[in-house]
Amino acid sequence: MGQDRVDAGKSVRPGGLLARWGAMMAGRARIVFAVWLLSLVALGAAAPGVFTSLAGAGWQADGSESVRVRELAQQHFGGNSSAAVQVVVHSDTETVADPTMRQTLGRISAIFADDSRFGAVVPPQPGMTISPDGHTGILIAGANAPTDDMVKAVDEHKAALTALSGDGVEVYPTGASALWSDFNRANHEAMLEAELFSWPVTLAIMVLAFGSLVAAGLPLLLTVAGLVASAGGLVLLNHLTPISVWAMNFAMMFALALGIDYALFLVARFRDALTKSADSRSAVAETMATAGKAVVLSGLTVLVSLSAVLLVPAPAVRTMAVGIMLAVVFVLAATLTLLPAALGALGGRINAAALPYATRQQHRSPQFARWGQLLHDHPWPFALAGLGVLAALALPATGLQVAMPSIQVVPADAPVRQGYELVQRQLGEGAPGALQIVVPEAEAARTAESAATTDGIATVTPPAPAADDSGLVMMQALPAVDPSDDRLGGILDDLRERLPADALVGGAPAENLDLQQALDDYLPIVVGVILVLGFVLLLVALQAPLIAALGTLVSLLSTAAAFGVAKLIFQDGHGAGLLGFGPQGFLDGWGPVFFFAMIFAIAMDYTVFLLATAKEHYERSRDPRTAGIDGLAHSGRVIFAAAAVMVAVFFTFALADPLPPKEMGIILGVAVLLDAVVVRLVLLPVALRLTGRAAWWSPARLRRILPTVSFAHERTGSADDTPRGIVKTK
């Protein structure tokens, strides 16, 4: 383009707020470095405690009947709630009444007696928590603290409890609190291993993309700063409200991928600007006025998508979203302050330690220009092929089933799983998932009779009176099926329908089912909010309703295709042997809500990068053909490299043994792969070709409402000239 060239002696000085901001960061690099160093030292001091201080529970539907039962159990029944710790004691040679078993039970009780977080300790009871042959008993330590504290209590005492095994006696802590303790630890270790493996892979991809060790290493350093700040920030935030440890797990993965994305986009644009600018400060200003603006809009889109998850009334789900949002905020802050300062300080040294082929690289990729020309000349075959691939992959998603994780997500050698399976063998299939019924004493007899005659209920224990004068009683209803069996939902519904109106049904399985119901109920709302807000943000960014709508729709297509692949792998088990897992027959229940938000956020990220670049060229040329081809030529390599990094990061989590990180890695990796290759590099460019000028048209009434956002940049005379603004808000 004619404006791409600068006359000799002239300086490139783009205008606008972000341009001035970038120039200021570049001109005050030492101050920026000092502020970030102090911030990282302060936040980094808290970061090492992120996995020990964050909450381990919170998987509940606030306000549900099952949560109310747990609260009543903790208030009136000595803490014998779903959060209580159950310790399974078994011997092949002795019964619960024999000396060695009684001695072991006494030692277990002594461990709980020294910790105020545990309530009443109930020894094994005949006909209730002792197996028919007497060789297995369950000691129950009530919960005298919130669920998060109970998980931490199990973390602290789990080793001491399992160490009591010996002399022919086996000891296994079980129950929901123990399950989350083992579950969180297994996933945390898997996430860390995957993260460590992903770093060298990521660096290798970026070196190939940039051809320079310095340019490739800068995004990684930026991401480290964002991760350290995020970890410390989550620890501090945890002092105000419990934050799930899963928040950090997700934040680590998402911040790494997204931070590298943003840095790639800015570094690539900066290297191009250096070839046309008189100094590094001017190049930073041009970079921030163009690519920086796209990054800001992309970050806002990601934050908006994730904020919709906050609608779900589940603490763990909400804080997972908060964790990722906090990480995105820190990554954005580093991208908009630390990165321009580093670029300004490095200047031409950004190309240091370059590989031989790097000197031949251009920001306008000839390969992607030829690809854009091919799409322009033959749009329909590529459009039909791309839509066909996505439709074929999305079709299985119509049969996707979801449920809360089963015991299979815990490693086979975990104490909680060993105890769970032992209880099933000795006391019945549904024994690990007893349903708790709390009812006024006057209704106890009728409630017990109705519960005992409900299909799917194997046993109902005698009513146990409350420890105070509340007038309530509690009974346990043992299902005849495994707690993760899909028939249990129908059994719970029948039980609640048959019991008196004053009776409440809870217990760990009921909490899972109530949470799943809440997730199912809120999924359409979350999807609707994300689509609407995503469209609005694209509309503001692009000022063109048609391409904003198309960008939103194709993002929805790639998301649906990712869920179709998830159904084939994790529900149907295709490739399960290769990936090293046993399918549960469903996708984990929190997956649709959370993965939809994350996938859509990533998809819109690439949408903004591509369409912002295309709009920049349209504003300068007023030619839709130039916009389509040059938009792809200037952004294609960055999108391809960024997608390769994301796919590599996400797919490393497929190597994890626990199922949830494997689900995250594969689903997000497939989503990025489909989105980058099929949507951003085929369908969106084809959509621009087929819609022509209509893609960028906007009615006058809409233009009067929207703020005027431009991605083109102006170049003025000397380096002393004042930049002219190109972004105006009406």
N, C-alpha and C positions, 0 to 999 in steps of 0.2 A: 504494500500500500504506500501511496505517496507520503502520508503522514508518518510512516515508520522511519523516515530518514530525517536526520537533523543536520542543519547546515553547520559548517565548520565554525567553531567559536561559540556555538549556541549550547544551552544547557536544557535538559529535559526537566521541567518542573511542573508536574501535574498538580491540579488544584483540588480543593475539597478538604473536608475535615480529616479524613483518614490519611490523606497525603501529608498534611501539616503535622498530624500526630506521628506518622512514620518518620518524617524528617526530624522531629523533636527527639524521638527515641534514639535515632541514629546519632544525633548531635550531642546527646547526653548519655552516652553508652556507659561511662564509668558510674554515674549515679544509678542508672537502671541495674547494672550488675551488682552494685552495693546493696540496693534495696532487695533484690532477689536473693542475694547471699544471706542477708539477715533474716529474710522470711523463711528461707529453706532451713537455716540453722534452728530457728524457733519452731517451725512445724516439724522439721526432721527429728527434733528431740522427742516428740510425741509419737512419731511414725512407727518405731519398733514395737510399740504395744498395741498396734492396730488389731491384730488377730486375737489377742488375749483379752482386750477390753471390750470389743464389740459384742453385741447381743447374739445369742445362739438360737433363740426361738422366735416367736411372733407369727407363726404360721397358723392364723386363726381368722375367722370372720367376726370382726367386732360387732357386738350387739346380737349375735346369734344365740339360739337356745342352748347349744352345747357350751358356749363360753359362760353363759349364766349358770349352768350346772357346775362347771369347774369353780366358779366363784363361790357358790353355795357350799360346795364340798370343802373348800379351804376355810370358810367362815365357821361352819357348823359340824364338820365331820373329821376334824383332826388333820385336814389336808389330804384326805384320801381322794384325790382328784386325778385327772388325767396327767397332771404334772408330777404325781408321786413317783418315787423310785421303787421299782420292784426288783428284788434280788432273788434269783432262782438258785436254790441249793439242791444238789442231787448226789446220790451215792448208789452204786450198784449193789453194795453189800449191806448198807445200813438203812434204817428208816429214819424219819424225822424225829422219832421219839428216842433214838439211841444216843449214847453219850457223845460220840464224835460229832454227829450232826448238831446236837444241842449246843455243844461247845462252839462250833462254827457260827451258829445263829447268834449266840451271845456276843461273839467278837464283832459280828456285823452290826448288831444293835449298839455296841460301844462306839463304833465309828460314827454312827448317826447322832448319838447322844451328845457328842462334843461340838456339833454344828447347829446353830440356831436356825439355819435355813430349813432344817427338817422338822416336821411336826411329829405327831404320834407314830410310834413304831408298832405295827401289828404283826405278831408272829404268824406262821402258817396255821390256818384254821381247817379242821377236818370238814370234808364235804364242800369246801370252798376253794382253799388254796393249797391243799395237799392232794397229791395224785391218789387214785384208788389203791395202788400198791404200797403207798406210804414212802416211797423212795425219793420223791420230789416234793419240795415245798417252796412256797413263795412268801418271802418276808416283804412287807410293804412299809416304806418310810414316807409319811405324809409330807406334802409340800407346804412349807410355812413361809414361802417367798414367791415373788413373781416368777413366771415361767423362764425368763432369761436367766435369773439368778439360780434357778434349779439346774439349768443346763451347765452353768459354771460350777455348781456344787458337784455335779457328777464328774466334770472334767478333773476336779481336784481330788476326788476320792475313788475314782474308777480303778486306779492302779492298786490302791490299798485293798479294795474289795476283791479284785481278781487274784491278788497275792494270797488270799486266804484259801485258795484251792490247794489241795494236798491231802495225803493220807486217805486217798480214795474218795474225797469229796470235791465236787466241782461247784464253783461259785461264779455266777454271771449276773451283772447288773443289767436290767432291762427296763422297759417302759418308755414312754414318749421322751422324757428328758434324757435318758441314756441313748435313745435312738438318735436324737439331734446331736448329742455329744459326739458319737462315733461318726455320724453322717457328715457333720461339719468338718471334723478333723480329716477324714478321708478326702473330702473335696478340696479342702485347703491345701493339703499336700500335693494333690494332683494338679491344682491350678499353678502352684509355685513351680513344679517340675516343667509344666507346659510353657510357662513364661520364660524360664531359663533357656529352654530349648529354642524358643521362638526368636530370641535376640540375635544370635549369629545368623540365622536364616534371614531375618529381616535386614541385617546389615549387608549381607551378600546381595540381596535383591536390589537394595538402594545403590550399592556401588555399581552394579550393572546398569541401573537406570541413569545415574548421574555421571558415571565415569570418573568420579573424583572422591577420594576418601574423606576430604574435609566436607564437601557438600553432602555426602551420604551420612557422615557422623553427626552433623548438626541437628537433624530432626530427632535422632536418638537422644542426644543430650537435652533437647527441649522437652521430650516426652518424659525423661527421668525427672526433670524438675517438676513437671505437672503431676507425676505419680507420687513423688515425695510430699508435695504440698497437699495432694488429695488425701493421702494416708493420715498425715497429721491433722488435717481439717476434720476428717471423720472421727478421730479420737476425741477432739475437742467438742464436736457436735454431739457425741455420745454422752457427754456430761449433761446435756440439756434434755435429750430424749434418746431412748434406746435405739441404736442403729444396728441392723442385722449384719453379721459377719459376711453374709453373702453380698452386701453392698460393696465391700472392698474387692471381693472376688470378681464381680462384674466390672467394677471401676478399673481394676488393673488391666483387664482384657480390652475394654472399650477405649480407655484413655490411650493405651499403646497404639491401637489401630487408628484412632481418630487424630491423635497428636501428630503421628507420622503423615497422615493424609494432609493436614493443614500445612505442616512444614514443607512437605514436598511441593505443594502448590505455590507457596510463597518463594521458596528457594529457586524453583525453576523459573518463575517470573523475574526474580531478581537477577539471575544470571543473564537473562535476555536483556533486561533493562541496562545492565552494565555495558553492553555492546553499543548502546545508543546514548548514554548519559556521560556527562563530563566528570562526575564524581559519584562516590558511593551513596552519599546522602540523597542526591537527586534520584538515584536508582531505587533507593528504599522508598522514597515518596511515591514514585510511579508504581512500585510494587504494591504498596498499601492502598493506593487509589483504585487499583484494578483487582488484583487477586485478593488483597486484604478485605475488600468489600464483600467479595464472594465468600470468604471465610467467615466473616461476621454473620452474614445471612444464613450460611450453612449451620453455624453454631446455634443461632436462634431457632432454626428449624429442628435441630436435634433436641434442644431443650424443650421446645413446645411439644414435640412428639412424646418425650419421656414424661412431661408434666401430666399428660392425660392418665398415666398409670396411677397417679396420686388419687384418682377417684375411687379406686378399689379399696374397700374398708378392711384391709389386711395389713398389719404393721410391717411384716417382713417384706411384702411386695412393695409397699410405699417406700420403705427405707432403702430397698435395692434401687429404686428409681432415684431417690435422693442422692445415693452414693455415686451413681453414674453422672447425674446432673452436676454434682460438686466437682467431679473429675473433669467434666467438660468445661466448667467455668474456669478452673485452674489452667487447663490446657489452652483455652481461649486467651486467658490473661497472659500466659507465657508467649503465645503466638503473636499477640498484639503489642507486647512490650519487650520481652527478652529477645525474641527472634529478630525484630528490626534493629535492635541495638547491636546484636551480634553480627548481623549482615553489614551494618554500617561500619563496624570496627574491622571486619575482615576485608571488605571491599573486593578487590580482584583476587585476594588470596582464597576466596571461596572455591576457586578452581585448582587449588594446590593439590599435589599428589594425584594428578590426573592420569588416567590410563590413556594409552595412545589413541584409541578411537574417540576419546571425549572431545578432542580438539575439532573434530569434524561434525559434532552435534550442533543442531540448530533448535531454537525454541519452536519454530514452525517445522514440524516433522514432515519430511517429504513422503514418508510411508503412509502416515495417517491422512495426508492431503490426497494421495492417490486413492486411499480407501474411501475418503469422503466423496471424491469424484465418481468412484464406482457406484456408491450408494445413490448419488444424485442422478446418474445416468440410468440406473436400473432399480428404482425404488420398490416396485411392487413385488418382485420375487423375494427380496430381502424382508419386506414387511410381512408377507405371508409366512415365510419360513420362521421368522422370529416369533410371530404370534402363535404359530403352530407348535413350536417347541414349548413355549410358556403354557399354552392351553393344555397340552398333553401332560405336562408335569403337574399342573394345578388340579387336574381332574381328580386324582386320588384324594385330594384334601377334603372332598365332599364326604368321605367316609372316615375322617379322622376322629378318633376317640381319645378322650383325656381322662385322667384320674390322678389323685395324689400319689406320690411315690410309694412303692411297696418296699418290703424288707429287702428285696433283691438289690436295691441301690446301695446297700451297705456291704462292704467286703465280707466274704464267707467266713473269714477268721475273726471278725469283729465280735467281742463279747456279747453285744446286744443281739446279734443275729444268732449266735450259738444258743443263748438263753431263750430266744423267741422260738427257735425250732425245737428245743427241748420241751418247752411248755406245750407246744402243739402235740408232740408225741405222747406226752404223759397225761395231759388234761383235756385234749380235744382240739380240733382245728380252729375253733373260734376263741379259745381261751386267752390268747395274747391281746384280743381286742374286745374286752368286755364293755358293754354299754351300761352306763350308770343312769339310774332312774331316781330322781328326787321328788318326793310327793308328801303332802300333809299326812300325818299319821292316821287320820280318819279315813283316808282313801287307800291306805296301804293294802288291805286285803283284796279290794276290787282291782287295784292296779296289778298286784302280783298274779292274780288269776288271769287277767287279760294278757299280761306279758307272757305267761307260761303257755297260753293257747295260741300265740301268734306264730304263724308259719315262719320257720327259719330260726327260731329261738330254741336252743337246746336245753338250757338250764336257767333258772332264776333263783338267786340266793335269798335266804330269809331277810326281811327288812331289818336294817340296823338303825337304832335310834340315834339322833343327833347328840353331840357331846354337851349341848346346852339345852335351854328350854324353848327352842324355836318351834317345837312341835312337828319337825320334819323327820322323815326316815329316808334311808337310801337302800336300794337293792341293786344287785348286779345282774344283768341279762346277758348270758353268753351266747353269741350267735353260733349257728351250726356250720358256718363257712369262714374261710380265711378273711381277716380284716380287709385285705385288698381285693377280695372277690367282688366283681361288679354287681352281684346279687344283693350285696349288703345294703346298697342304697334303697332298694325296694323294701327290704326287711325293716330298715329304720323308718321309712315313710309309713308302712303299715303299723308299726309299733306306736308311733306318735299319733296316728289316727285313731287307734283302738283304745288308747289309755284315756283316763279322765282328763278334763281340761286343765286341772291343777298340776298334772304330772309333767315333769320336764325330763327329757332324755338327752344325755350327753355322753362323755367318754371320748377317748382319743379317736376311735373310728368316726364317731359322730362329728367331731371337730373337723376332721379331714373332709367329710362329706359336705358339711355346711360351708367350709371354705371353697370347695369345688363349685358348689352352687352359686356362691357369691361371684366367683371368677367367671362362671358361665353367664350370669345375669349382667355383669358389667362389661363383658367383652364387646357387645354391639355398641355400647355407649362409648367405650374407649376408642374403638375403631372409627366411629363417626366423628368424634372430637378430633382425632389425629388427622383424618382426611380433610375436614373442614379447615382446621388451622393450618395444615400443610399447604392447602390450596391458597389460602389468604396470604401466607408469607411469600409464596411464589408469585402471586399476583402483585404484591407490593414490590418485590424485587424486579420482576420482568415487565410490569406495567402492561401485560398482554393477557387477557382472560383465556384465549384459546390454548396457547402453549402452556399456560399455568395449569389448565385442566388436563391437558394431555400428559404433562409431566407427572401430575398426581396419579392419573389412571395407570400409566405404565409402571409406576412404582408399586401400585397395588397388585399389578399382574405378577411382578417378580416376587413379591411377598407371598402370594398365593402359591406360586410354583415351588417356593422353598418349603412351604407346609406340605405340599404334595409329596415332595421327596422325603420329608420327615415321616410321613405316614408309611411310605414304602419301607423305610429303614427301621424305624423304632417301633412301629405297630405290627407291620407284617414280617419284619425280620430279614428282609433282603440285605445281604452283605453283613449280617450280624457276626457270622463266623470270621470273616476277614477283619472286622473291626474289633473283635474280641469281647462281645457282650451277649447276654441272653435277653431277648426282647420281653418286655412286660406285657405286650399286647395293647399298649396305649402310650400316648405321649404324656409326660408329666404335666399335671393340671395347670401350673402357672405358666407353661410354655406359650400358649396362644396369646395371652394378654401381653406378656413381657417381650416375647420374641417379635410380635407384630410391631410393637413400639420401636424396638431396636433395629429391626430390619428396615422399617419404613424410614427411620432417621438416617440410616446409612444410605439408603436409596436416594433420599432427597439431597443428601450431601453431594453425591455425584451429579444429581440433576442440576443443582445450583452451579457447580463447577463448569459443566458443559454449557448450559444455557446462558450463564453470565458471560462466558467467553464468546458465545455466538452473538449475544446481544451487543457486546462491545464492538464486534466487527460490523454488525448491522447498523449501529449508530454512526459509525464512521463511513460506511459505504452506501447505506440505504439500499443494499442489494441482498435479497434473501439467499441467492446462490452463494455469494461470498460469505455471508454469515454462517451458512451451514458447513461449507467446506473448510473455511479458515477457522471456524469455531472448533471443529474436530481436529484440524491440523495443529492448533495451538494447545489444546487441552488433552488430546487423545493419549499422548505418551504419559502424561502425569496421571491421568485416570487409570491407565493400564498398570503403571508402576504402583500406584496407591492400592489398587485392587489386588495386585499380586502380593503386596505386603499384608493386607488385611486377610486374604485367603490363607497365607502362610501362618499368620498369627492364630487365626481361628482353627485351622486344621490341626495345629499342634495339640489343641485340646482334645482332639479325637483320639489321641494316644493315651489319654487318662483312663484308668481302670473304672472309677465310679461313673455311673451313667449320666448324671446331670451335666458335668463338664463336657462329656462326650456329645450329649445332645446340643449343648450350646455351640461347641466348636463346629460340628458338622452342619447344623441348620444355618448358623450365621455364615459359615464359609461358603456353603452352596448358594445362599442368598446373594452374597457379594459377587460370586463368580457369575451367576446368571444376570445380575443387575449390570455389572460392568460390561460383560461380553455381549449379551443379547439386547439389553435395554439401552445403555448409554452409547455403545459403539455401533448399534444397528437401528433400533426402533426409534429413538429420539431424533437422530439425524434424518432418518427417512420421514418422520413426521414433519420436520422442518421443510423438507423438500416438497412433500405433498401439499402442505398448507400454504407455502410461499409467503407472500406479504401478509396474508391473513393471520399467520402465526404471531406477528408483531403488532397487529392492529389493536387499537384500544378506543372505545367510544369517548367522545369529548366529555360527557358527564362523568365517566369513571376517572378520567385524567384530572378532573377538577377536584375529585375527592382524595385521590391517592397522592402521597408525597412523590416528588419527582426524583427518581433514582436513575443515575446514568453510570454505566461501566466504562465508557470511553474516557480517555484522558487527553488533556490539552498540553501542548508544549509551547512555552513562551520563550522570549528572547534570551537575555543573559541570566546567569546564575543568581544575580541580585534581584531579578524581577520578583514581584509578589505573586504567588500562585493565585490563579483565578478559580473560584469555586464552580464545581459542576454538579454538586448535589444540593438541591434546594428543597426545603419543606414549605409547602404552602400553608 
